[in-house]
Each structure stands twice: as structure tokens, then as C-alpha cells.
């Protein structure tokens, strides 16, 4: 299969450009130059005629019977001949002309109404341009006929065509050299960029890329460098993720393995057999939770490309469900719900995941109360989960939503990272603030559209 390279495209573009210019010149140039030369011939005739009119007092208007004949003037360049005829259309002065030519002139003169008129006729394959002007001849109305053959225009036309073809060929050759240089000029940075892509395909992206020169290629290299840095960052984050995930799973696996081996050997590390088995079950459940959160976190990017069911719901539908589900984890903590009728827009299951993680996080640090609050403010829905626990150190606030960042007493370090991703997916933002009576996680998302009850996420946005 034939492939178009950049060099071939540039060569073809120049060839098409030269061909189009050549076709335009072939079609337009002959007509335009012929019209210009014809106009110049008539102006020459009229200027000659006006000079003859200055001899009106002598009665012959500068016309005599000497000089070149009618056909002799065909070989002369820009030679103008003159005839003077009376009102009866008889020739008074001037060299004789063929009867067929003179009869055609007389026929046109009889129909002429203007004082001066341009004409042309063909005689023996050549064109004769002539101008008829009404004058006074022998105290009567007469006509001064000045004429010129197209010999001059044909010769000039041939000279111009020869020079134009020479210029066209010279320009075409020069254009090919320019096309060759331009192809090499444009291809060089692309070849360099292509070689760098080859290196990246082999996971070798440590070498920075920078191009100095043209603005467009500098911008392209800058975008390429940003992509390289993002790939490096992503690769590093994947390595860190795998290291931390393996570390999180290693501890419960080691505990389960050691307890199971001890029970098999008839040794009970904690109390009796039932107590030791309870530890194994507890660690297995913890490991299951870790794996579930790891799977959710890693699958979220692919899940969000699917069509989530964005619906309009009340805050109470989510908050009261979470309150009922988690209130038994710490019976000493009261979970309060405020703003139950506030409208919330989004995927219900994802919002339940958000508040489940935030309330579970609050249950580990709260002393007596947790609040789930919703309100509308300035075209946004504000969602708050607050606990009356100890304040968070300022230097740890920014990193709280990063994967595997665990606070004091934290478990897996994925809950807040999952919350942050879901909030961003809903075109919102989340922040954490210390207040006088505890810690508040504040979420701001766009208010739900009031005209539709159910939309696809891309439509809602």
C-alpha cells in the first residue's frame, strides 16, 4: 500500500501549485494580454489620428499618397495608415486599399452615429484595426480612417510568451529546490521527535526534550515534555502504589499465616482456640476490606468513563441511610443530619461511598458527635461532614487526599483518596478545615439542574 510521507506531500503540493498557476496562465493570460495589446493599438491609432486633425487647416489632415501601401504597412511595426473620404464615401486622399476592405469600411461608416468609432476586420488571416472619425472635407462632412495591422501585437505577444515560459520554468525549478529544502527543514524535528517516542515506547523517558528555534516546534516540544513528565509521574505513582499496596496486604497475611500455623501446631497465640480463630477471622475481614478498597480505587478511572446514573435526590436519602448503617459501630457517638431536603445531583451510589468513607473516618476521631450537613449557597450545593475530634495538623492537610496517606489511627489510607476522586468526577472540590469545635470536610458541587429529573452525566455537565 502506497504511503504518503511528508516529503512526498510537500513535493506534490508544489507540483500542484505550479500546475494550477500554469493552467491559469494558459487560460487567462492570452485573453488578458491580447485585450491589453489591442487596446494599446487603438490608442496608438487615435493618437496618430488626433495629430492629423491638427492639419485641418491645410485641408488634407496630414494624409498624402506617398509612403508605404496598404499591404506594405502589414510588415511595419506600429505603422499607421490614413484615408480621407468624402460624404459620398469616395476616397479623396491616401493610398488605395482593396475593394473588399473599402466596401466593408463604407458599410460600417453608413451605420456610424458617433463622431469617432473603433472597428476591426480580418483580411487574409490578419487583423486590421481602424478608427473612423467624422471631419470636414472640402466644406462637406467627410471621414478620416486611420488603420494599423496586428503585426505589432502578434510579435509582442510571442516575445512575452517566450519570456513568460522561461520565467515559469525557472520558477518551477527554483520551487523544487525550495520544496526539497522545506521538506528537510520540517522533517528534521519530526524525526527527532519520532526517535524520542521510540525511546519512550521502551520506557526510557529520563532524558528531557527541548527544541530551540521555531515557535511552533518549541510549543510542540513543550507539550511533549509535559507528556514525558506526566508519564514519569504516573510511572512513579504506580510503583509507589504497588509498594504501598503490597505493604498494606503483607501485615494481615503474615498475621493470618502465623496464627494458622500456630493453631496447626496446637499452640494458641491468643487465649484458647476460639480466640485465636477470631483473630484470624478479623484479620481476614480487614484484608478483604483493603482489597475491596484497592479494587475500587484502581478501577475508578475506568468506571467513570461509563454512563453513571446522575439523578436528582434529597440529601436525607443518602445521609439517613449512612446514619442507620454506621450508628452501631460506635454507639457512644451521635450522628446528626441537617438539611435533609436539600437537593443533590449525581450518582447516588457514589455519594453513598463518599459519606460512608467520611463518616467512618469521623468515627475513629470523634469524641461525642458527628454532623452531616447540606445547604445551597450561591448556586452550589455545600455538603459538610464534621466531627468534634482533635484538629488536624496544618502540615498534613494538603496530603490527606493522596493514596495511602494515613492519619493517626488511620487504617488503609484510601478512603479520602476515593472521596476526592468521586468529588472531582462530580465537577466539585473538597477541603478540610479545623474549627473551634472539631474538624470539617467541606464539599462544594454544582447545584442540580431544576428542569430535568434524569440525565446522562455528559448531558448534565
C-alpha positions in Angstrom: 0.0 0.0 0.0 1.3 3.4 -1.0 2.1 5.7 2.0 2.3 9.4 1.8 5.4 10.8 3.5 5.8 14.4 4.5 8.4 14.9 1.7 6.1 13.5 -0.9 3.2 15.6 0.3 5.4 18.8 0.0 6.6 17.8 -3.4 3.1 17.1 -4.6 1.8 20.4 -3.1 4.4 22.4 -5.0 3.8 20.4 -8.2 0.0 21.0 -7.9 0.7 24.7 -7.2 2.9 25.1 -10.2 0.4 23.2 -12.4 -2.5 25.3 -11.2 -0.5 28.5 -11.9 0.4 27.2 -15.4 -3.2 26.3 -16.2 -4.4 29.8 -15.0 -1.7 31.4 -17.1 -2.6 29.3 -20.2 -6.3 30.2 -19.9 -6.3 33.8 -18.6 -3.0 35.2 -19.8 -3.6 35.1 -23.6 -7.0 36.7 -23.3 -5.8 39.4 -20.9 -2.6 40.3 -22.8 -4.4 40.3 -26.2 -7.0 42.7 -24.8 -4.3 44.9 -23.4 -2.3 44.9 -26.7 -5.5 45.5 -28.7 -6.4 48.5 -26.5 -2.8 49.8 -27.0 -3.1 49.5 -30.8 -6.4 51.5 -30.8 -4.8 54.2 -28.6 -1.9 54.5 -30.9 -4.2 54.9 -33.9 -6.3 57.5 -32.1 -3.2 59.5 -31.1 -2.0 59.4 -34.7 -5.4 60.5 -35.8 -5.6 63.4 -33.4 -2.2 64.6 -34.7 -3.6 64.5 -38.2 -6.6 66.6 -37.2 -4.2 69.4 -36.3 -3.5 69.7 -40.0 -7.1 70.5 -40.7 -6.3 74.0 -42.0 -4.2 72.5 -44.8 -7.3 70.5 -45.9 -5.5 67.2 -46.1 -5.4 66.3 -42.4 -1.8 65.1 -42.9 -2.9 62.5 -45.4 -0.9 62.1 -48.6 -0.5 59.4 -51.2 3.2 58.8 -50.6 4.8 56.2 -48.5 4.0 52.6 -47.9 1.0 51.0 -49.4 -1.9 49.2 -47.7 -0.2 45.7 -47.6 3.3 47.2 -47.1 2.2 48.5 -43.8 1.4 45.0 -42.6 5.1 44.3 -42.3 5.9 47.5 -40.5 5.7 47.7 -36.7 3.2 50.1 -35.3 2.8 51.8 -38.7 -0.5 53.8 -39.0 -2.1 54.4 -42.4 -4.7 57.1 -43.2 -7.6 57.6 -45.6 -9.8 60.6 -46.2 -13.2 60.0 -47.8 -16.0 62.5 -48.6 -19.7 62.3 -47.7 -20.3 60.2 -50.9 -17.9 57.6 -49.5 -15.3 58.3 -52.2 -11.6 58.2 -51.3 -10.0 61.6 -51.6 -6.6 61.1 -50.1 -4.5 58.1 -49.1 -3.0 55.0 -50.6 -5.6 52.7 -52.3 -6.9 49.8 -50.4 -8.5 46.6 -51.7 -12.2 47.0 -52.7 -13.5 44.3 -50.3 -11.9 46.1 -47.4 -13.1 49.5 -48.5 -16.7 48.3 -49.1 -16.8 46.8 -45.6 -15.5 50.1 -44.2 -18.2 52.0 -46.1 -20.9 49.7 -44.8 -19.9 50.4 -41.2 -19.5 54.1 -41.8 -23.1 54.4 -43.1 -24.3 52.9 -39.8 -22.0 55.0 -37.6 -23.6 57.6 -35.4 -20.8 58.6 -33.1 -18.2 61.1 -34.0 -15.4 58.5 -33.7 -15.8 54.7 -33.6 -13.4 51.7 -33.4 -13.6 48.8 -35.7 -11.6 45.7 -36.7 -11.7 43.3 -39.6 -9.9 40.2 -40.8 -8.1 40.2 -44.2 -6.0 37.3 -45.5 -5.7 35.8 -42.0 -4.5 39.1 -40.4 -6.5 41.5 -38.3 -6.8 45.2 -39.2 -7.6 47.7 -36.5 -9.0 51.0 -37.7 -10.8 54.1 -36.3 -13.3 56.2 -38.2 -13.6 59.9 -37.2 -16.1 62.4 -38.8 -14.3 65.5 -40.1 -14.8 68.4 -42.6 -13.6 67.6 -46.1 -13.9 70.1 -48.9 -16.5 72.1 -47.0 -18.5 68.9 -46.5 -18.7 66.2 -43.9 -16.1 63.6 -44.5 -14.4 60.7 -42.7 -10.8 60.2 -41.6 -9.9 56.5 -41.4 -6.7 55.5 -39.6 -5.7 51.9 -39.5 -2.9 49.6 -38.3 -2.3 45.9 -38.7 -1.9 43.5 -35.7 1.7 42.7 -36.6 3.0 44.6 -33.6 0.6 42.9 -31.2 1.5 39.4 -32.5 5.2 40.0 -32.3 4.9 41.4 -28.8 2.6 38.5 -27.8 5.2 36.0 -28.9 8.0 37.7 -27.1 6.0 38.0 -23.9 5.0 34.3 -24.2 8.7 33.2 -24.6 9.8 35.3 -21.6 6.8 34.1 -19.5 7.6 30.4 -20.3 11.2 31.0 -19.4 10.2 32.6 -16.1 7.7 29.8 -15.4 10.3 27.1 -16.0 12.9 28.9 -13.9 10.3 29.4 -11.1 9.3 25.7 -11.2 12.9 24.6 -10.9 13.5 27.0 -8.0 10.3 25.8 -6.4 11.5 22.2 -6.5 14.7 23.3 -4.7 12.6 25.2 -2.1 10.3 22.1 -1.7 13.3 19.9 -1.1 14.8 22.3 1.5 11.4 22.8 3.2 10.8 19.0 3.4 14.2 18.5 5.1 13.6 21.5 7.3 10.2 20.3 8.5 11.2 16.6 8.7 14.2 17.1 11.0 12.4 18.0 14.2 9.8 15.4 13.4 12.5 12.7 13.0 14.0 13.8 16.4 10.6 13.7 18.0 9.9 10.3 16.5 13.2 8.9 17.9 12.2 10.2 21.3 8.8 8.5 21.0 10.7 5.3 20.2 12.7 5.7 23.4 9.6 6.3 25.4 8.0 3.2 23.9 10.9 1.3 25.5 10.1 3.0 28.9 13.2 5.2 28.6 11.9 8.6 29.5 14.6 10.0 31.7 16.1 12.3 29.1 14.4 15.7 28.8 13.3 17.1 25.4 13.8 20.7 24.4 13.8 22.3 20.9 15.1 25.8 20.3 14.1 27.6 17.2 10.7 28.0 15.5 7.8 28.9 17.8 5.5 26.0 16.6 8.2 23.4 17.2 9.1 24.9 20.5 5.4 24.7 21.5 5.3 21.1 20.3 8.4 20.2 22.2 7.0 21.8 25.3 3.8 19.8 25.1 5.9 16.6 24.5 8.0 17.5 27.6 4.8 17.9 29.7 3.6 14.5 28.4 7.0 12.9 29.4 6.9 14.4 32.9 3.3 13.2 33.3 4.3 9.7 32.2 7.2 9.7 34.7 4.9 10.9 37.4 2.4 8.3 36.5 5.0 5.6 36.4 6.4 6.7 39.8 2.9 6.8 41.3 2.2 3.2 40.0 5.4 2.0 41.6 4.6 3.7 44.9 1.0 2.3 44.7 2.3 -1.2 44.2 4.8 -0.9 47.1 2.2 0.5 49.5 -0.5 -1.9 48.4 1.8 -4.9 49.0 2.8 -3.4 52.4 -0.8 -3.0 53.4 -1.6 -6.6 52.4 1.5 -8.1 53.9 0.7 -7.4 57.6 -2.7 -9.2 57.7 -1.4 -12.1 55.6 1.5 -12.5 58.0 -0.8 -12.5 61.0 -3.2 -15.0 59.4 -0.3 -17.2 58.4 1.4 -17.2 61.8 -1.9 -17.7 63.7 -2.9 -20.6 61.4 0.5 -22.2 61.7 0.4 -21.9 65.5 -3.1 -23.4 65.7 -2.0 -26.3 63.5 0.9 -26.9 65.9 -1.5 -26.9 68.8 -0.4 -23.5 70.1 -2.9 -20.8 70.7 -1.3 -17.3 70.4 -4.3 -15.6 72.0 -6.4 -17.3 74.6 -8.0 -20.5 73.5 -8.8 -21.9 70.1 -11.8 -19.7 69.6 -9.9 -16.5 70.5 -7.1 -17.4 68.0 -9.6 -18.2 65.3 -11.4 -14.8 66.0 -8.1 -13.0 65.3 -7.7 -14.9 62.0 -11.3 -14.1 61.0 -10.8 -10.4 62.0 -7.6 -10.1 60.0 -9.2 -11.8 57.0 -12.1 -9.3 57.1 -9.6 -6.4 57.3 -7.7 -7.8 54.4 -11.0 -8.2 52.5 -11.8 -4.5 53.1 -8.3 -3.5 52.0 -8.7 -5.5 48.7 -12.1 -4.1 48.1 -10.9 -0.5 48.5 -7.9 -1.2 46.4 -10.0 -2.6 43.6 -12.4 0.3 43.8 -9.6 2.9 43.8 -7.8 1.3 40.8 -11.0 0.7 38.8 -12.4 4.1 39.4 -10.8 5.7 36.3 -12.3 3.0 34.0 -15.7 3.1 35.9 -16.1 6.9 35.4 -16.0 6.5 31.6 -19.2 4.5 31.8 -22.6 6.1 31.9 -23.3 6.8 35.5 -26.9 7.4 36.5 -26.9 11.1 37.5 -30.2 11.8 39.3 -31.7 14.4 41.5 -32.1 13.3 45.1 -32.6 14.7 48.5 -29.6 14.8 51.0 -31.8 12.9 53.5 -31.9 9.8 51.2 -28.1 9.5 51.5 -27.4 10.8 55.0 -30.2 8.8 56.8 -29.1 5.6 55.1 -25.4 6.2 56.2 -26.6 7.2 59.7 -28.6 3.9 60.1 -25.8 1.8 58.7 -22.9 3.1 60.7 -24.5 4.2 64.0 -23.9 0.7 65.6 -20.1 0.9 65.0 -19.8 3.3 67.9 -23.0 3.6 69.9 -21.4 6.3 72.1 -21.2 8.7 69.1 -24.4 10.5 67.9 -24.7 11.1 64.2 -26.7 14.2 63.3 -28.3 15.0 60.0 -29.2 18.6 58.9 -30.6 19.9 55.6 -32.4 16.7 54.7 -34.5 18.4 52.0 -31.5 19.9 50.2 -31.4 18.7 46.6 -28.2 16.8 45.5 -27.2 16.0 41.9 -25.1 13.0 41.0 -24.7 9.2 41.2 -26.4 8.0 44.3 -24.2 5.0 44.8 -21.0 7.2 44.6 -22.4 9.7 47.0 -23.1 6.9 49.5 -19.5 5.8 49.1 -18.3 9.4 49.8 -20.3 9.8 53.0 -19.6 6.3 54.2 -15.9 7.0 54.0 -16.1 10.4 55.6 -18.3 9.2 58.5 -16.2 6.1 59.0 -13.2 8.4 59.2 -15.0 10.6 61.6 -16.0 7.7 63.9 -12.3 7.0 64.5 -11.6 10.5 65.8 -14.9 11.9 67.1 -15.5 12.3 70.9 -19.3 12.6 71.0 -20.8 13.9 67.8 -20.7 13.7 64.0 -22.7 16.0 61.8 -23.8 15.5 58.2 -25.0 18.9 56.8 -26.3 20.1 53.4 -27.2 23.5 52.2 -27.4 25.6 49.0 -25.2 28.6 48.6 -24.5 30.8 45.6 -25.7 28.2 43.0 -23.7 25.4 44.7 -24.6 22.5 46.9 -22.4 22.5 50.1 -22.0 19.2 51.8 -20.3 19.0 55.2 -19.2 16.1 57.4 -18.0 17.3 60.7 -16.7 15.7 63.9 -15.8 17.0 67.3 -12.4 15.3 67.4 -8.9 16.8 67.7 -7.8 19.2 65.0 -5.6 18.0 62.1 -2.0 19.4 61.9 -1.8 22.1 59.2 1.2 20.4 57.5 -0.8 17.2 56.9 -4.0 18.8 55.4 -2.8 19.0 51.8 -1.6 15.4 51.6 -4.7 13.9 53.2 -6.4 13.1 49.9 -3.4 11.3 48.4 -3.5 7.5 48.2 -2.1 5.6 51.3 -1.8 8.8 53.4 -2.9 7.7 56.8 -3.5 10.0 59.8 -3.1 9.0 63.4 -5.3 5.9 63.9 -6.0 5.6 60.2 -6.5 2.2 58.6 -5.8 1.9 54.8 -5.1 5.4 53.6 -7.5 5.0 50.6 -10.8 6.3 51.9 -10.2 10.0 51.5 -8.4 9.4 48.1 -11.6 7.6 46.9 -13.7 10.5 48.2 -11.5 13.1 46.4 -11.8 11.2 43.1 -15.6 10.9 43.3 -16.0 14.6 44.1 -13.8 15.6 41.2 -15.9 13.4 38.9 -18.9 15.4 40.0 -17.1 18.6 39.0 -16.7 19.6 42.6 -13.9 20.3 45.1 -13.2 19.2 48.7 -11.3 20.7 51.5 -10.7 20.1 55.2 -10.8 22.8 57.9 -10.2 22.9 61.6 -12.8 24.8 63.5 -13.2 25.7 67.2 -15.2 22.5 67.9 -13.6 19.9 65.6 -12.7 19.1 62.0 -15.0 19.6 59.0 -14.7 18.1 55.5 -16.4 20.6 53.1 -17.6 19.6 49.6 -18.8 22.1 47.0 -20.6 20.8 43.9 -22.8 22.4 41.3 -26.4 22.7 42.2 -28.7 20.2 40.4 -30.5 21.4 37.2 -34.1 22.1 38.1 -35.6 21.4 34.6 -34.6 17.7 34.3 -35.0 14.9 36.7 -32.8 12.4 34.9 -29.8 13.0 32.6 -26.7 11.3 31.5 -23.6 12.7 33.1 -22.2 14.2 30.0 -25.5 16.0 29.4 -25.7 17.2 33.0 -22.4 18.8 32.8 
